[in-house]
Amino acid sequence: MLSYLNHLLTFGGAVDIMTAQKQMKDQQQHYDDLTNVPCGDTDSDLVFTENPDCLQIDLGVVRGNHLTKQGKAIISEVERKGGGRMETVTRKREERSVTKTGNTGVQVIGGRERCVVGKKQKQPEALVVRAKHRQPTKEVQPTKRETKVTKTKQSNLPCVFADSPGAWSKFTLEGQGPSPGQKFNDPSGLTFHNDKLLVCDKGNNVVQILNKDYTCEKVLGSFSGQFAKPFKPQSVAVSQDNHYYILDDNNLQIIVCDQNNKVIRIITLPGDTNPRCIALLKGFVLVTDIKGHRLLKYTTNGQYVGEIGSPGHGRTEFNCPCFVAVNSRDVIMVSDCDNHCIKCFDAEFNYLYQYGEFGTGDSQLYYPESIAVDGADNVYVCDAGNARISIWSRDRTFIGHLFQHQVSWPWYIAVSRDRICVRGMNDEHITVFSK
């Protein structure tokens, strides 16, 4: 509510504020009603949900939030429609048993976390009840240095979003090139592919492929004498058929090659462009042009398809669009740097929504630069002006910030299952955070 009001007071007019009055009152009443919900007694919070397909699958689930102390039993009853009363007895946390009135025997399987109870086998039908016991927990509110965690089953999602001491290890990667002692020289675009870190080592005219231990496995860029100017890799992306798409901004082209440096094709860019970043979108290549304030679209064979953008502040206008990324749902995300937001489009360049707005608070951005997306479609943004990494979930919920003031003007970012690599604008090294 406060964020909405601040935005309204900053950008809205008198009419906007007047029309918002009812909405804010309704929202406040909604919160007031939530705080007045009665807790109930010890019996009313047990709910038995019956399954109509009880001949084949489980009858239902009994849930409660009782805290059971040693030696003190809690007894609750569940009555089925049409009769047949079951009695659940919880004696202590290690022992739980269930009995059913009547002359039918019961088979009990105990466990520390739950017990499964059912009739002795009596064909053709079986009765099964699962009784779950849980101890009520008190939710811990995040401190200023912590961000609330949402866990996921995605294998390549970083395992924690906690910006607290000990949560991440940090070290500086100065370079592990093909020559002994070689250091990075203007490291630019970063990306992960098959858990290997790809670095556009622009000043050394190569793309380095680093193993998990950050040793250089392979170098791309042996294109000596093939182009009019020296090869300067700015951004790199890898297709599903393991072809490397390398943006060579010095020659205004995209080089498509294999891992053996064999050039497959060249995509030539217009002479009036200043390309910064590329991304792949199911048969297409996307290129940001910060000079023309636009996003260009080509087929992977090099045919021009179309573009979006012009100078301005509207939904389909940009003010220095620097970086582009695509998630698993083919949502295109463009960092509109000087408009302080991330604008999102579908595959046909239709506007969808945006992340962030100008500011220093939560869910706000100040000159956003590079974007990364993890396996769960969480979005990581180099919030350069605020010297932090801002994170949103795939449903556009703001998660929090990472590494506040640990990298000066974070410019490039890459995210893997357990690592986040960041390069600051004035750094000649890469800062690696790992969990």
LUMPA-569609 format. One record per residue (C-alpha): x, y, z; residue in three letters; residue number from 1. Coordinates in steps of 0.1 Angstrom, whole numbers, padded with zeros to 4 digits. Each point is the difference from the previous one (the first is absolute). Example, Ala and Ser with C-alpha at 12.3 -4.5 7.8 and 13.67 -1.06 7.14 Angstrom:
BEGIN
NODE     u     v     w rest  nr
NODE  0123 -0045  0078  ALA   1
NODE  0014  0034 -0007  SER   2
END
This chain:
BEGIN
NODE     u     v     w rest  nr
NODE  0000  0000  0000  MET   1
NODE  0028  0024  0009  LEU   2
NODE  0018 -0007 -0033  SER   3
NODE -0032  0006 -0019  TYR   4
NODE -0007  0033  0018  LEU   5
NODE  0036  0012 -0006  ASN   6
NODE -0003 -0007 -0037  HIS   7
NODE -0034  0017 -0001  LEU   8
NODE  0013  0031  0018  LEU   9
NODE  0030  0002 -0023  THR  10
NODE -0016 -0006 -0034  PHE  11
NODE -0037  0003  0005  GLY  12
NODE -0023  0031 -0002  GLY  13
NODE -0028  0012  0021  ALA  14
NODE -0026 -0021 -0018  VAL  15
NODE  0021 -0032  0004  ASP  16
NODE  0003  0006  0038  ILE  17
NODE -0037  0007  0003  MET  18
NODE -0010 -0032 -0019  THR  19
NODE  0024 -0021  0021  ALA  20
NODE -0016  0008  0033  GLN  21
NODE -0026 -0027 -0001  LYS  22
NODE  0025 -0026 -0011  GLN  23
NODE  0023  0008  0029  MET  24
NODE -0028 -0001  0025  LYS  25
NODE -0011 -0034 -0013  ASP  26
NODE  0035 -0013  0002  GLN  27
NODE  0004  0013  0036  GLN  28
NODE -0033 -0017  0010  GLN  29
NODE  0013 -0032 -0015  HIS  30
NODE  0031  0001  0022  TYR  31
NODE -0020  0009  0031  ASP  32
NODE -0023 -0030 -0006  ASP  33
NODE  0030 -0023 -0003  LEU  34
NODE  0014  0010  0034  THR  35
NODE -0034 -0007  0017  ASN  36
NODE -0004 -0036 -0011  VAL  37
NODE -0006 -0021  0031  PRO  38
NODE  0025 -0028  0008  CYS  39
NODE -0026 -0025  0012  GLY  40
NODE  0003 -0026  0027  ASP  41
NODE  0021 -0032  0000  THR  42
NODE -0027 -0021 -0017  ASP  43
NODE -0013  0024 -0026  SER  44
NODE  0033  0001 -0019  ASP  45
NODE -0002 -0037 -0008  LEU  46
NODE -0016 -0005 -0034  VAL  47
NODE -0007 -0033 -0016  PHE  48
NODE -0004  0001 -0038  THR  49
NODE -0016 -0032 -0014  GLU  50
NODE  0010 -0014 -0034  ASN  51
NODE -0030 -0012 -0020  PRO  52
NODE  0022 -0026 -0017  ASP  53
NODE  0007 -0018  0033  CYS  54
NODE -0002 -0035 -0015  LEU  55
NODE  0032  0005 -0020  GLN  56
NODE  0020  0028  0016  ILE  57
NODE  0005  0017  0033  ASP  58
NODE -0031  0009  0020  LEU  59
NODE  0013  0035  0011  GLY  60
NODE  0024  0019  0021  VAL  61
NODE -0002  0012  0036  VAL  62
NODE  0020  0031  0007  ARG  63
NODE  0007  0018  0033  GLY  64
NODE  0024  0024  0015  ASN  65
NODE  0001 -0014  0036  HIS  66
NODE  0032  0002  0020  LEU  67
NODE  0002 -0032  0019  THR  68
NODE  0021 -0002  0032  LYS  69
NODE  0016 -0031  0013  GLN  70
NODE -0026 -0022  0018  GLY  71
NODE -0030  0021 -0009  LYS  72
NODE -0024 -0015 -0025  ALA  73
NODE -0023  0020 -0024  ILE  74
NODE -0031 -0019 -0010  ILE  75
NODE -0021  0011 -0030  SER  76
NODE -0029 -0017 -0018  GLU  77
NODE -0009 -0001 -0037  VAL  78
NODE -0034 -0012 -0010  GLU  79
NODE -0008 -0011 -0036  ARG  80
NODE -0032  0007 -0018  LYS  81
NODE -0023 -0028  0007  GLY  82
NODE  0017 -0011  0032  GLY  83
NODE  0032 -0016  0010  GLY  84
NODE  0019  0020  0025  ARG  85
NODE  0038  0001  0001  MET  86
NODE  0020  0011  0030  GLU  87
NODE  0036  0014 -0004  THR  88
NODE  0022  0000  0031  VAL  89
NODE  0034  0018  0000  THR  90
NODE  0020 -0010  0030  ARG  91
NODE  0033  0016 -0006  LYS  92
NODE  0020  0011 -0030  ARG  93
NODE  0017 -0033 -0005  GLU  94
NODE -0031 -0022  0004  GLU  95
NODE -0034  0004 -0017  ARG  96
NODE -0028 -0024 -0003  SER  97
NODE -0035 -0001 -0014  VAL  98
NODE -0029 -0022  0010  THR  99
NODE -0035 -0005 -0015  LYS 100
NODE -0030 -0009  0020  THR 101
NODE -0017 -0033 -0008  GLY 102
NODE  0013 -0035 -0004  ASN 103
NODE  0021  0006 -0031  THR 104
NODE  0038 -0004  0006  GLY 105
NODE  0024  0027 -0009  VAL 106
NODE  0035 -0001 -0015  GLN 107
NODE  0022  0028  0014  VAL 108
NODE  0033  0011 -0016  ILE 109
NODE  0017  0026  0022  GLY 110
NODE  0026  0026 -0008  GLY 111
NODE  0016  0031  0013  ARG 112
NODE -0015  0023 -0025  GLU 113
NODE -0033 -0017 -0008  ARG 114
NODE -0020 -0032  0004  CYS 115
NODE -0020 -0019 -0025  VAL 116
NODE -0031 -0019  0012  VAL 117
NODE -0023 -0023 -0017  GLY 118
NODE -0022 -0031  0004  LYS 119
NODE  0014 -0034 -0001  LYS 120
NODE -0004 -0013 -0036  GLN 121
NODE -0036 -0006 -0006  LYS 122
NODE -0009 -0004 -0036  GLN 123
NODE -0012  0016 -0021  PRO 124
NODE  0005  0034  0016  GLU 125
NODE  0027  0015  0021  ALA 126
NODE -0002  0030  0024  LEU 127
NODE  0031  0022  0004  VAL 128
NODE  0004  0031  0021  VAL 129
NODE  0031  0021  0003  ARG 130
NODE  0004  0020  0031  ALA 131
NODE  0026  0028 -0001  LYS 132
NODE  0014  0017  0030  HIS 133
NODE  0019  0032 -0002  ARG 134
NODE  0014  0024  0025  GLN 135
NODE -0011  0036 -0004  PRO 136
NODE  0030  0022 -0010  THR 137
NODE  0005  0037  0003  LYS 138
NODE  0008  0017 -0032  GLU 139
NODE  0032  0019  0001  VAL 140
NODE  0000  0034 -0016  GLN 141
NODE  0030  0008 -0022  PRO 142
NODE  0025  0025  0014  THR 143
NODE  0015  0028 -0021  LYS 144
NODE  0028 -0023 -0011  ARG 145
NODE -0022 -0029 -0009  GLU 146
NODE -0025 -0008 -0027  THR 147
NODE -0028 -0025  0004  LYS 148
NODE  0007 -0033 -0017  VAL 149
NODE -0024 -0018 -0025  THR 150
NODE  0014 -0035 -0006  LYS 151
NODE -0005 -0018 -0033  THR 152
NODE  0006 -0034 -0014  LYS 153
NODE  0019  0014 -0030  GLN 154
NODE  0034 -0015 -0001  SER 155
NODE  0018  0031 -0013  ASN 156
NODE -0015  0025  0024  LEU 157
NODE  0024  0016  0025  PRO 158
NODE -0007 -0017  0033  CYS 159
NODE -0005  0031  0021  VAL 160
NODE -0009  0037 -0004  PHE 161
NODE  0015  0011  0033  ALA 162
NODE  0023  0030  0001  ASP 163
NODE  0013 -0008  0034  SER 164
NODE  0034 -0007  0014  PRO 165
NODE  0010 -0035 -0009  GLY 166
NODE -0027 -0005 -0026  ALA 167
NODE  0024  0004 -0030  TRP 168
NODE  0037 -0005 -0005  SER 169
NODE  0016  0026 -0021  LYS 170
NODE  0032  0001 -0020  PHE 171
NODE  0016  0020 -0029  THR 172
NODE  0006 -0017 -0033  LEU 173
NODE  0027  0019 -0018  GLU 174
NODE  0005 -0023 -0029  GLY 175
NODE  0009 -0036 -0009  GLN 176
NODE  0009  0004 -0037  GLY 177
NODE  0018 -0024 -0023  PRO 178
NODE  0034  0015  0008  SER 179
NODE  0015 -0003  0035  PRO 180
NODE -0009  0030  0021  GLY 181
NODE -0022  0015 -0026  GLN 182
NODE -0026  0024  0015  LYS 183
NODE -0033  0013 -0013  PHE 184
NODE  0002  0032 -0021  ASN 185
NODE -0034  0017  0000  ASP 186
NODE -0022 -0031  0008  PRO 187
NODE -0034  0007 -0015  SER 188
NODE -0030 -0023 -0006  GLY 189
NODE -0003 -0029  0024  LEU 190
NODE -0022 -0031 -0002  THR 191
NODE -0002 -0035  0012  PHE 192
NODE -0003 -0031 -0023  HIS 193
NODE  0000 -0035  0014  ASN 194
NODE  0013  0014  0033  ASP 195
NODE  0030  0015 -0018  LYS 196
NODE  0006  0038  0001  LEU 197
NODE  0004  0018 -0033  LEU 198
NODE  0019  0033  0002  VAL 199
NODE  0003  0024 -0029  CYS 200
NODE  0036  0010  0006  ASP 201
NODE -0003  0030 -0022  LYS 202
NODE  0035  0015  0004  GLY 203
NODE  0016 -0033 -0007  ASN 204
NODE -0022 -0006 -0031  ASN 205
NODE -0013 -0034  0012  VAL 206
NODE -0030 -0017  0017  VAL 207
NODE  0013 -0021  0028  GLN 208
NODE -0019 -0032  0011  ILE 209
NODE  0008 -0007  0037  LEU 210
NODE -0005 -0032  0018  ASN 211
NODE -0016 -0003  0035  LYS 212
NODE  0035  0005  0015  ASP 213
NODE  0004  0031 -0023  TYR 214
NODE  0028 -0014 -0021  THR 215
NODE -0002  0009 -0036  CYS 216
NODE -0013 -0030 -0020  GLU 217
NODE -0004  0016 -0034  LYS 218
NODE  0005  0033 -0018  VAL 219
NODE -0022  0013 -0028  LEU 220
NODE  0013  0028 -0022  GLY 221
NODE  0027 -0014 -0023  SER 222
NODE -0013  0020 -0029  PHE 223
NODE  0032  0017 -0009  SER 224
NODE -0001  0018 -0034  GLY 225
NODE -0036 -0008 -0007  GLN 226
NODE -0015  0033  0009  PHE 227
NODE  0007  0037 -0008  ALA 228
NODE  0006  0009  0036  LYS 229
NODE  0012 -0019  0031  PRO 230
NODE -0025 -0024  0015  PHE 231
NODE -0016  0016  0031  LYS 232
NODE -0025 -0023  0018  PRO 233
NODE -0027  0020  0018  GLN 234
NODE -0027 -0027  0007  SER 235
NODE -0004 -0037 -0005  VAL 236
NODE -0029 -0025  0000  ALA 237
NODE -0001 -0037 -0007  VAL 238
NODE -0028 -0018 -0020  SER 239
NODE -0014 -0034  0007  GLN 240
NODE  0021 -0015 -0028  ASP 241
NODE  0031  0014  0018  ASN 242
NODE  0007  0028 -0025  HIS 243
NODE  0016  0031  0015  TYR 244
NODE -0015  0033 -0009  TYR 245
NODE  0026  0027  0007  ILE 246
NODE -0007  0037 -0004  LEU 247
NODE  0031  0017 -0015  ASP 248
NODE -0009  0037  0004  ASP 249
NODE  0033  0011 -0015  ASN 250
NODE -0010 -0015 -0033  ASN 251
NODE -0038  0005  0005  LEU 252
NODE -0007 -0036 -0005  GLN 253
NODE -0011 -0032  0018  ILE 254
NODE  0023 -0030 -0006  ILE 255
NODE -0016 -0034  0002  VAL 256
NODE  0027 -0027  0006  CYS 257
NODE  0004 -0035  0015  ASP 258
NODE  0023 -0009  0029  GLN 259
NODE  0029 -0005 -0024  ASN 260
NODE -0001  0036 -0012  ASN 261
NODE -0015 -0010 -0034  LYS 262
NODE -0021  0030 -0012  VAL 263
NODE -0034 -0012 -0011  ILE 264
NODE -0015  0033 -0011  ARG 265
NODE  0003  0037  0006  ILE 266
NODE -0030  0023  0008  ILE 267
NODE  0008  0035 -0011  THR 268
NODE -0015  0029  0020  LEU 269
NODE -0009  0035 -0014  PRO 270
NODE  0028  0025  0000  GLY 271
NODE -0018  0025  0021  ASP 272
NODE -0004 -0023  0030  THR 273
NODE  0018 -0002  0033  ASN 274
NODE -0008 -0036  0011  PRO 275
NODE  0005 -0010  0036  ARG 276
NODE -0016 -0034  0007  CYS 277
NODE -0016 -0030 -0017  ILE 278
NODE -0024 -0027  0011  ALA 279
NODE -0016 -0030 -0018  LEU 280
NODE -0037 -0006 -0004  LEU 281
NODE -0010 -0033 -0017  LYS 282
NODE  0013  0006 -0035  GLY 283
NODE  0007  0037  0004  PHE 284
NODE  0029  0022  0012  VAL 285
NODE -0008  0032  0020  LEU 286
NODE  0025  0029  0000  VAL 287
NODE -0002  0032  0021  THR 288
NODE  0010  0032 -0018  ASP 289
NODE  0007  0028  0025  ILE 290
NODE  0007  0026 -0027  LYS 291
NODE -0034 -0006 -0018  GLY 292
NODE -0019 -0006  0033  HIS 293
NODE -0014 -0032 -0014  ARG 294
NODE  0000 -0038  0001  LEU 295
NODE  0008 -0018 -0033  LEU 296
NODE -0013 -0035 -0009  LYS 297
NODE  0017 -0024 -0025  TYR 298
NODE -0005 -0036 -0009  THR 299
NODE  0029 -0023  0010  THR 300
NODE  0008 -0001 -0037  ASN 301
NODE  0006  0037  0000  GLY 302
NODE -0032  0014 -0016  GLN 303
NODE -0013  0032  0014  TYR 304
NODE -0035 -0004  0015  VAL 305
NODE -0009  0032  0017  GLY 306
NODE  0007  0023  0029  GLU 307
NODE -0017  0019  0029  ILE 308
NODE  0008  0033  0016  GLY 309
NODE  0008  0036 -0005  SER 310
NODE  0012  0028  0023  PRO 311
NODE -0025  0007  0028  GLY 312
NODE -0016 -0011  0032  HIS 313
NODE -0031 -0019 -0012  GLY 314
NODE -0006 -0037  0002  ARG 315
NODE  0016 -0008 -0034  THR 316
NODE  0026  0028  0003  GLU 317
NODE  0035 -0002  0014  PHE 318
NODE  0026  0022  0014  ASN 319
NODE  0033 -0019 -0003  CYS 320
NODE -0011 -0036 -0001  PRO 321
NODE  0031 -0018  0010  CYS 322
NODE -0007 -0037  0007  PHE 323
NODE -0025 -0027 -0009  VAL 324
NODE -0009 -0034  0014  ALA 325
NODE -0027 -0026 -0007  VAL 326
NODE -0016 -0024  0025  ASN 327
NODE -0014 -0035 -0005  SER 328
NODE -0034  0015 -0010  ARG 329
NODE  0014  0020 -0028  ASP 330
NODE -0004  0033  0019  VAL 331
NODE  0025  0026 -0014  ILE 332
NODE  0015  0022  0027  MET 333
NODE  0018  0032 -0009  VAL 334
NODE  0019  0022  0024  SER 335
NODE -0012  0035 -0008  ASP 336
NODE  0029  0016  0018  CYS 337
NODE -0007  0037  0000  ASP 338
NODE -0037 -0006  0006  ASN 339
NODE  0009 -0021  0031  HIS 340
NODE -0021 -0031 -0008  CYS 341
NODE  0000 -0034 -0016  ILE 342
NODE -0026 -0001 -0028  LYS 343
NODE -0015 -0034 -0010  CYS 344
NODE -0015 -0011 -0033  PHE 345
NODE -0013 -0032 -0015  ASP 346
NODE  0017 -0016 -0030  ALA 347
NODE -0019  0023 -0024  GLU 348
NODE  0012  0031  0018  PHE 349
NODE -0034  0007  0017  ASN 350
NODE  0005  0019  0032  TYR 351
NODE -0008 -0021  0031  LEU 352
NODE  0012  0017  0032  TYR 353
NODE  0031  0014  0017  GLN 354
NODE  0022 -0005  0030  TYR 355
NODE  0010  0030  0021  GLY 356
NODE -0002  0037 -0001  GLU 357
NODE  0024  0029  0008  PHE 358
NODE  0011  0000  0037  GLY 359
NODE  0021 -0015  0027  THR 360
NODE -0026 -0020  0019  GLY 361
NODE -0012 -0036 -0003  ASP 362
NODE -0012 -0009 -0035  SER 363
NODE  0016  0032 -0014  GLN 364
NODE  0029  0003 -0023  LEU 365
NODE  0027  0026 -0007  TYR 366
NODE  0017 -0005 -0034  TYR 367
NODE -0006 -0038 -0005  PRO 368
NODE  0026 -0018 -0020  GLU 369
NODE  0004 -0037 -0007  SER 370
NODE -0028 -0026  0005  ILE 371
NODE  0002 -0037  0009  ALA 372
NODE -0027 -0026  0003  VAL 373
NODE  0004 -0033  0020  ASP 374
NODE -0017 -0033 -0005  GLY 375
NODE -0030  0010  0020  ALA 376
NODE -0005  0032 -0021  ASP 377
NODE  0011  0022  0028  ASN 378
NODE  0013  0033 -0014  VAL 379
NODE  0033  0015  0012  TYR 380
NODE  0008  0036 -0009  VAL 381
NODE  0032  0019  0004  CYS 382
NODE -0014  0030  0018  ASP 383
NODE  0031  0020 -0008  ALA 384
NODE -0008  0034  0015  GLY 385
NODE -0010 -0016  0033  ASN 386
NODE  0030 -0023  0000  ALA 387
NODE -0020 -0032  0005  ARG 388
NODE -0017 -0029 -0017  ILE 389
NODE -0038  0001  0000  SER 390
NODE -0021 -0032 -0003  ILE 391
NODE -0035 -0007 -0011  TRP 392
NODE -0018 -0033 -0002  SER 393
NODE -0016 -0014 -0031  ARG 394
NODE -0034  0013  0011  ASP 395
NODE  0015  0035  0002  ARG 396
NODE  0001  0001  0038  THR 397
NODE  0029  0019  0014  PHE 398
NODE  0023 -0022  0020  ILE 399
NODE  0028  0022  0012  GLY 400
NODE  0035  0013 -0005  HIS 401
NODE  0034 -0018  0000  LEU 402
NODE  0036  0012  0006  PHE 403
NODE -0008  0036  0009  GLN 404
NODE  0031  0022 -0007  HIS 405
NODE  0022 -0031 -0005  GLN 406
NODE  0006  0008 -0037  VAL 407
NODE  0003  0035 -0012  SER 408
NODE -0025  0007 -0028  TRP 409
NODE -0008 -0036 -0009  PRO 410
NODE -0001 -0002 -0038  TRP 411
NODE  0001 -0037 -0011  TYR 412
NODE -0016 -0030  0018  ILE 413
NODE -0003 -0037 -0006  ALA 414
NODE -0019 -0024  0023  VAL 415
NODE  0003 -0038  0003  SER 416
NODE -0012 -0027  0025  ARG 417
NODE  0023  0011  0028  ASP 418
NODE  0020  0030 -0013  ARG 419
NODE -0006  0036 -0009  ILE 420
NODE  0027  0018 -0019  CYS 421
NODE  0001  0038 -0002  VAL 422
NODE  0023  0024 -0018  ARG 423
NODE  0001  0037  0011  GLY 424
NODE  0003  0027 -0026  MET 425
NODE  0035  0011  0011  ASN 426
NODE  0012 -0035  0009  ASP 427
NODE  0025 -0021 -0020  GLU 428
NODE -0011 -0030  0020  HIS 429
NODE -0032 -0020  0007  ILE 430
NODE -0014 -0004  0035  THR 431
NODE -0013 -0035  0006  VAL 432
NODE -0026 -0007  0027  PHE 433
NODE -0006 -0036  0008  SER 434
NODE -0021 -0020  0025  LYS 435
END
